[in-house]
């Protein structure tokens, strides 16, 4: 026998062979069996998550005398618990008849997710708050006990956000624990939604003429749009109940009808409580307050006035004052103009120093004087400094070595006396053909400063023959807004407006040349006056930016209105604003940082508001924003600073 290598075998046998009378003895070594995956059975490769360890069984087939078997899952001997797929391999130890082997592939152990279902949810009831969100504190499952936020997350959404009993809630569960699956992630529960706290609705104040039998109707306003169905009920009136001709009524839309007799007198006050029951809010109570007056107070509006000083009193008509009133009832109601005259309360302003807040008074005239009362409104009057002219006189310089002081500058102006000076220091040496700027500041504060330039030492004549005019024209720039520069030879004037300004006029020897920006062929004897003006036209983008840049400052104080405490709110722009606003919206809250709502308590064209619907002991906060209507849309300023007062 051949082919046996020494030491290659693990078992040996002795063999004796006799042939032809001879005997030979051999030692035969037998190799151990090599094993493969075909020699084993692998079972238990599919199962379902249960929270316990899962194990695959590896068994030698019949006739295979294998050693100890070690099973590994994804290369580890730790038995898996969680759902997932694990690669199974196994190692077999050497036995008496079989070789050892490692890394035999046994397939994949698949632990499937356990399927569970939702069987209940704990939902926290809440008060109506316009949103459909509700809190779900716990969810119960068939087949498992899971922990919220650890094993799952949950959201609750009302199918109907309105207040009521046993409102359906859609509960949506998202599993975080990967060992489970849900046949459906949605569950329908129920919860009670309580009514929200009743909102505050301002009392509705109206006036009526005393000793005149009249029917008045007024609609209750301010009920939140999300209140749901509303049912109105009139309570028992208090105060001057004797002026009622019939019982007060209210219809399903909140229209309160009040029929008055002619027995009342000026100052009588009738208070009518109205209770509103709604779907989503606790009962709301507000009041209609009727105050008898001798005459109707018209609604008045006026614009701020901005004029240039003229030496004359400001004409009150510049305020474009308007007085109106509402006549008729219900659908027949309409706005009418009230005839009358306007005047300043006190002397009309004349000088720049008189600028500020002024009260103008409307006095009804003619037949309207019998029906309507005198009223007033506060406006802002701005008197700007007048643009004036000035003529400079000086000693002509004819030699070198002279300074501005030697020119002996003198300026005369229709504005009267003032301070005039060179723009450069008086020790400045005068150069030939160069122009020097001067400034005249009138002593009268009603006039703006005047600036000008002059050539004090004439430019030399050219070296060739003939005669030329040596230009030393007098140039005056009225006020601010730009500059005028002479060429070196003094024959060309270039006019340059600053940003936001434009050339208003150019006068050459008293003749208006219009808004030109250059003059040529100037003579030494010419007198030129240049006036700039602010650009008046703004693009829509510029106007919007200007509106949004306005900062309003609000203030308040306690005042008496018809013998009762009220809060007067006033406001003005922090910096000078040229925007003419179309109106102002006033918002109120009893909290400093919240509760102002989305709708104003009042919309006015004036810069003040009297809040009479206040209660003793309450503290009220106010904020205001102005608006201008552009292309049919309101463009708002930022919110004003807050103003607040406690009613005592």
TATA-V666228 format. One record per residue. PHI is phi in degrees with one decimal (999 if undefined). OMEGA is omega in whole degrees, -180 to 180 (none if undefined). Layout:
# TATA-V666228
PHI OMEGA
PHI OMEGA
This chain:
# TATA-V666228
999 -178
-129.3 174
90.0 179
-96.8 179
-93.5 -178
-64.0 175
76.9 -176
-91.8 -173
-129.5 -176
-111.7 178
-132.4 -177
-137.1 178
-134.9 178
-97.6 -176
-125.1 178
-109.9 -179
-123.5 178
-115.4 179
-151.8 178
54.8 176
74.5 -180
-117.2 -179
-118.6 177
-129.8 180
-114.0 180
-124.7 172
-105.2 -178
-108.6 176
-102.3 -177
-109.9 -178
-75.0 174
-73.9 -178
-70.2 172
-87.8 -175
-100.8 173
-138.8 -179
-59.4 -179
-69.7 -178
-86.4 -174
-134.1 173
-108.0 179
-112.4 -180
-129.8 178
80.4 -177
-81.9 178
-126.7 -180
-159.7 -179
-122.9 -179
-56.5 178
-135.5 -178
89.7 178
-117.2 -179
-67.4 177
-113.9 -175
-132.7 175
-91.3 179
-100.6 177
-116.9 -175
-124.5 177
-66.3 176
-73.0 -178
-56.4 178
86.6 -180
-101.6 -179
-99.1 -175
-83.8 175
-79.0 -179
-62.6 -178
-110.8 176
-113.5 -179
-96.1 179
-124.0 -179
-122.6 -172
51.9 175
83.0 -178
-121.8 180
-82.6 180
-64.5 -180
-75.9 -177
-75.3 178
-117.6 -172
-76.5 178
-61.7 179
155.8 179
-115.6 -175
-125.6 177
-74.6 -177
-101.2 171
-131.3 178
-149.1 178
-109.4 180
-118.5 -180
-77.6 179
-66.9 177
-120.5 -179
-63.3 -174
-119.0 -176
-127.9 175
-72.7 173
-77.4 179
-149.6 179
-125.8 172
73.4 176
-67.1 -177
-84.0 -178
-114.3 -179
93.7 -178
-122.2 171
-85.7 180
-111.9 175
-101.9 -176
-76.8 176
-64.7 178
-83.7 -179
-84.9 -180
-127.7 179
-138.4 180
-83.7 177
-121.9 178
177.8 178
-148.4 176
-100.2 -174
-116.2 -179
-86.7 179
-73.7 -177
-147.7 172
-89.8 179
-53.9 179
-141.3 176
78.3 -176
-100.3 180
-96.4 -177
-77.1 173
-132.8 -179
-90.2 173
-106.3 -174
-84.2 -179
-161.5 176
-129.6 176
-106.4 -175
-127.9 169
-79.6 175
95.6 179
-166.6 172
-116.2 -175
-114.1 -178
-105.1 179
-61.2 180
72.8 175
-92.1 -178
-99.2 -179
-159.8 170
-119.3 -175
-146.7 175
-128.6 177
-119.3 -179
-135.0 177
-69.1 173
-73.6 178
-139.4 -172
-76.5 -175
-68.5 179
-65.7 179
160.8 -179
-93.9 175
47.5 179
-81.1 -180
-65.4 179
-126.0 174
-88.9 -179
-100.1 -179
-113.3 -176
-107.3 173
-119.0 -179
-75.0 172
-103.8 179
-79.8 -174
-74.7 -179
-89.5 -177
-127.4 172
-136.6 180
-110.0 176
-66.3 174
-140.6 -176
-96.1 -175
-118.4 179
-137.4 179
-105.7 177
-115.9 180
-141.0 180
-155.0 176
-90.0 176
-112.2 -180
-74.7 175
-71.7 178
-78.3 177
-60.7 -177
-62.0 177
-73.7 177
-86.0 176
-116.1 -180
-59.1 174
-62.8 178
-95.4 -177
-105.3 176
-132.3 177
-120.4 175
-142.7 -179
-77.2 -179
-62.4 176
61.0 175
-128.2 177
-68.9 -174
-156.2 174
-102.9 179
-119.7 176
-126.9 180
-146.8 -179
-94.8 176
-68.5 -178
-118.4 175
98.0 177
-70.1 -179
-56.1 -178
-62.4 -178
-96.1 -175
-67.5 -177
86.3 179
-62.4 -179
-122.6 176
-122.7 -175
-99.1 177
-137.2 178
-86.4 177
-89.8 -179
-85.8 179
-62.8 176
-130.7 180
89.9 -175
-80.6 -177
-69.6 -178
-68.5 -179
-84.7 179
-81.2 176
-85.7 180
-144.1 177
-64.7 179
-72.7 179
-124.5 175
-141.5 -179
-92.7 -175
-67.0 180
-97.7 178
86.1 178
-86.4 -179
-92.0 180
-112.4 -176
-124.3 178
-105.5 -175
-104.6 173
-93.6 -177
-108.8 -177
-95.9 -175
-76.7 177
-127.4 180
-53.8 179
98.5 176
-62.1 180
-126.5 178
-113.9 -180
-113.2 -177
-117.2 178
-77.5 176
-130.1 179
-104.6 -180
-119.3 175
-95.5 -177
-127.1 -180
-66.5 -167
-108.9 -178
-127.0 172
-59.2 -176
-54.4 -179
-100.7 177
-118.6 175
-133.3 -176
-138.5 166
-104.4 -177
-109.5 -180
-105.5 178
-116.3 179
-84.6 178
-127.1 177
-69.5 -177
-136.2 179
-80.2 177
-85.6 -178
-71.4 172
-83.8 -178
-122.1 177
-135.0 178
-156.9 180
-99.9 174
-65.6 -177
-110.9 172
-131.2 -180
-137.4 175
-89.9 179
-57.7 179
-127.6 -176
87.1 180
-114.9 178
-64.5 178
-64.2 179
-78.6 -177
-61.9 179
-64.6 177
-62.8 -180
-78.4 179
52.0 -178
-62.4 180
-140.8 178
-121.1 -179
-136.2 176
-150.6 177
-97.7 176
-118.8 -178
87.3 -177
-124.7 174
55.8 -178
-68.6 -179
-86.9 -178
-66.4 177
-152.0 180
-93.0 179
-127.0 175
-80.1 177
-105.8 -179
-78.4 179
174.8 -179
-120.2 -180
-118.1 177
-154.5 173
-77.0 174
-79.7 -173
105.3 -178
-68.7 176
-70.0 -180
-67.1 -180
-124.7 -171
-94.3 178
-55.0 -179
-66.1 179
-80.3 -178
-60.4 178
147.5 -180
-80.4 -178
-129.0 175
-104.1 174
-112.5 -171
-113.9 174
-103.5 179
-117.7 179
-61.0 -180
-130.1 178
62.2 -180
-63.7 -180
-65.7 180
-66.2 179
-80.4 -174
-106.0 -171
-113.4 -178
-94.0 173
-67.1 -179
-139.2 -179
-139.1 179
-145.9 -180
-98.5 177
-130.4 175
-105.0 178
-111.1 178
-119.3 176
-105.7 -178
-85.4 179
-63.3 -179
-78.2 174
-83.6 -179
-124.8 179
-120.9 177
-153.0 178
-116.8 -178
-95.2 173
-123.5 -178
-155.3 178
-83.5 -179
-67.1 -179
-93.8 -177
-125.1 -178
-149.7 -180
-73.2 177
88.7 -179
-99.2 178
-114.0 179
-60.7 179
-62.7 -178
-72.7 -178
-76.4 175
51.7 -177
-63.7 173
-136.8 -178
-128.6 174
-116.4 -176
-151.1 174
-62.0 180
-77.1 179
92.8 -177
-72.9 180
-177.3 -180
-107.5 177
-124.9 -177
-160.0 172
-69.8 178
-70.7 175
-94.8 179
-66.8 -173
-67.1 179
-84.4 179
-65.0 179
-70.4 -178
-84.5 178
-104.6 -177
-71.3 177
79.9 -178
-95.8 179
-94.7 -178
-127.0 -178
-85.9 176
-136.5 -179
-131.0 176
-115.6 179
-109.9 -179
-62.9 174
-67.6 179
-77.7 -177
-64.5 -180
-82.0 -178
-117.4 179
-81.9 178
-70.7 178
-120.8 178
-119.5 178
-155.2 179
-136.8 179
-151.2 173
-96.3 -173
-87.8 -179
-124.2 -174
-58.3 176
-67.5 -179
-68.6 176
-70.6 178
-61.6 -174
-76.5 -180
-84.3 -173
-68.6 179
97.0 -179
-114.0 178
-133.4 175
-91.1 -180
-90.5 -172
-69.2 173
-137.5 -176
-62.2 176
-92.5 -178
-115.9 179
-122.0 174
-108.9 -179
-80.3 174
69.1 -177
-104.5 174
118.4 179
166.2 -180
-145.6 178
-126.9 -175
-118.8 176
-86.6 174
-68.4 -177
-59.9 179
-88.9 175
75.0 -176
-103.7 -179
-127.8 178
-113.3 177
-106.0 -176
-107.7 -172
-125.5 176
-74.5 173
-81.2 177
-57.0 179
88.3 179
-121.2 176
-143.7 178
-71.6 179
-90.3 180
-161.9 174
-131.5 179
-102.4 175
-113.3 -178
53.7 177
89.5 -179
-97.7 -178
-80.2 179
-93.6 -179
85.1 -175
-90.2 179
-84.3 -179
-117.6 178
-154.8 174
-122.7 179
-118.1 177
56.9 179
-73.9 179
-102.3 -178
-63.9 -175
-90.8 -176
-73.5 173
-119.1 -174
-122.7 177
-121.8 -179
-111.6 179
-125.1 176
-106.1 177
-141.5 176
-67.5 176
-64.0 -176
-92.6 -176
-93.1 177
-115.9 172
-70.9 -180
-61.0 180
-63.9 180
-66.3 180
-64.1 179
-61.2 180
-62.7 179
-65.5 179
-63.6 -176
-67.8 -179
-84.1 -178
-70.6 177
-111.2 180
-95.6 177
-116.7 -178
-103.3 176
-142.6 -177
-147.8 174
-158.8 178
-82.5 179
-133.3 176
-102.3 174
-125.3 -179
54.8 175
80.9 -178
-116.9 178
-67.2 175
-141.8 178
-112.1 177
-97.6 179
-110.7 175
-126.5 -179
-153.7 177
-156.8 179
-72.8 -179
-63.1 177
-112.2 -179
-61.1 179
-114.9 179
-93.7 -178
-74.0 174
-94.7 -176
-80.9 178
-86.6 179
177.5 -180
-134.3 177
-112.0 -179
-109.0 179
-118.1 -177
-134.0 175
-151.0 172
-96.3 176
-119.7 -175
-73.0 -172
-113.4 -179
-155.0 174
83.1 -179
-78.9 179
74.8 -178
-102.2 -179
-114.7 180
-70.3 174
-80.4 -180
-160.7 178
-125.9 -174
-142.2 174
-96.8 180
-86.8 179
-107.9 175
-154.3 -180
-152.7 177
-103.7 178
-94.9 -177
-92.6 -178
-84.8 -179
-127.2 -178
-117.9 -180
-58.3 178
90.9 -179
-86.0 176
-107.7 -176
-117.4 178
-113.1 -178
-131.2 170
-141.7 -171
-132.0 169
-138.3 179
-96.5 177
-144.5 173
-130.4 -178
-87.9 179
-124.5 -178
53.6 177
80.4 -179
-115.8 178
-80.1 174
-108.5 -171
-100.5 166
-79.2 171
-70.4 177
-65.0 175
-70.6 166
-63.8 -179
-82.8 173
-120.4 -180
-149.2 180
-151.2 172
-104.8 -179
-79.4 -178
-107.9 none
